[in-house]
């Protein structure tokens, strides 16, 4: 049976929504999955609402026919701005998971601009994609000078998501 994973990323212009969706799509592609991606930019380059849909198959033979996640069918909603959670909630499916910015303690981020990558780390803990595919995609999308800080943010996201799934809060974000 063919299964498609539907991810909606949302936030405000300048937060890295498009960059995060590029990394996710590339990670799925590197894992041999069929991938489609679509973006909707808001009213302004910075500060307006931005969403990006990423769809990929759970297995290499699964084919994605459309880049847009149908309303109410997102498996994951990754939100970079708290103000966008309610705006985009309708895209979430009945068993969907919201990964909101309050999941990642801001004080634990190695750089506040790496929230998008930290939330990708959290998302990665829910997906059947190799961590190495995410890291390779992140390195390909970002300048070398940003690799180390974003690798730490990605690992922070994975730790926080694992702790949340286990019902505990990691001490000092570790």
SVG drawing of the C-alpha trace seen along z (x, -y; Angstrom):
<svg xmlns="http://www.w3.org/2000/svg" viewBox="-9 -43 42 45">
<polyline fill="none" stroke="black" stroke-width="0.4" points="0.0,0.0 1.4,-3.4 1.8,-5.9 2.6,-9.6 4.0,-11.6 2.5,-15.2 4.5,-17.9 3.4,-21.6 6.0,-24.1 4.8,-27.5 6.1,-30.8 6.9,-34.3 9.1,-35.6 12.7,-35.6 12.4,-32.7 13.8,-30.1 10.6,-28.2 11.6,-27.8 15.2,-26.8 13.8,-24.2 11.5,-22.8 14.4,-22.7 16.4,-20.7 13.5,-18.3 12.8,-17.7 16.5,-17.2 16.8,-14.7 13.9,-12.7 15.4,-12.8 18.8,-11.6 16.9,-8.7 15.6,-7.7 12.0,-8.9 9.8,-10.6 9.4,-14.2 7.2,-17.1 7.3,-20.6 5.3,-23.8 5.6,-27.2 3.2,-30.1 4.8,-33.4 2.9,-36.0 2.4,-39.7 6.0,-40.7 9.5,-39.4 10.0,-39.6 7.2,-39.3 4.4,-38.0 3.0,-34.4 4.9,-31.7 4.0,-28.1 5.7,-25.3 4.3,-21.8 6.6,-18.8 5.3,-15.4 7.2,-12.2 6.7,-8.5 7.3,-6.2 9.1,-3.8 11.1,-4.4 8.4,-2.9 5.7,-5.3 4.9,-8.1 3.7,-11.6 1.4,-13.1 0.8,-16.6 3.0,-19.0 0.2,-20.4 -0.9,-18.9 -4.7,-18.6 -6.4,-20.6 -6.8,-18.5 -4.3,-15.8 -0.9,-17.0 0.8,-14.4 3.1,-17.0 2.8,-20.8 6.1,-22.4 5.6,-26.0 8.3,-28.5 6.1,-31.4 3.7,-30.9 1.3,-33.3 1.0,-30.9 -0.1,-27.8 -3.8,-28.6 -3.6,-30.0 -2.3,-26.7 -3.9,-24.2 -6.7,-23.4 -4.0,-21.8 -3.3,-19.1 -4.9,-15.7 -6.8,-14.0 -3.7,-12.1 -1.3,-14.8 1.5,-16.1 2.2,-19.8 5.9,-20.8 5.6,-24.4 8.4,-26.8 7.8,-26.4 9.0,-22.8 12.6,-24.1 13.8,-26.1 15.1,-29.3 17.9,-29.6 19.2,-26.2 19.5,-27.1 23.1,-27.6 21.8,-30.5 18.3,-31.9 18.2,-31.8 18.7,-28.0 15.1,-27.3 14.1,-26.0 16.9,-23.4 16.2,-22.5 12.5,-21.9 13.7,-19.8 15.7,-17.7 12.5,-17.2 10.6,-16.3 13.4,-13.8 12.7,-11.8 9.2,-11.1 10.2,-10.2 11.7,-7.1 14.5,-9.0 18.2,-8.6 19.7,-11.3 22.7,-11.4 20.4,-12.4 19.2,-15.3 22.7,-16.3 24.0,-16.0 21.0,-18.1 21.6,-20.7 25.3,-21.0 24.4,-21.3 21.9,-24.1 24.0,-26.2 27.4,-27.8 30.2,-25.9 30.6,-28.5 27.0,-27.6 27.4,-23.8 28.5,-23.3 25.9,-25.6 23.1,-24.0 24.3,-20.5 24.0,-21.3 20.6,-22.8 19.5,-19.7 20.7,-17.4 19.0,-19.6 15.7,-19.2 16.2,-15.4 16.9,-15.3 13.9,-17.5 11.6,-15.4 12.8,-12.1 12.4,-13.5 8.9,-14.7 8.0,-11.3 9.3,-9.6 7.3,-12.1 10.3,-13.8 12.0,-17.1 15.7,-17.0 17.9,-18.7 19.6,-21.8 18.3,-20.9 20.6,-17.8"/>
</svg>
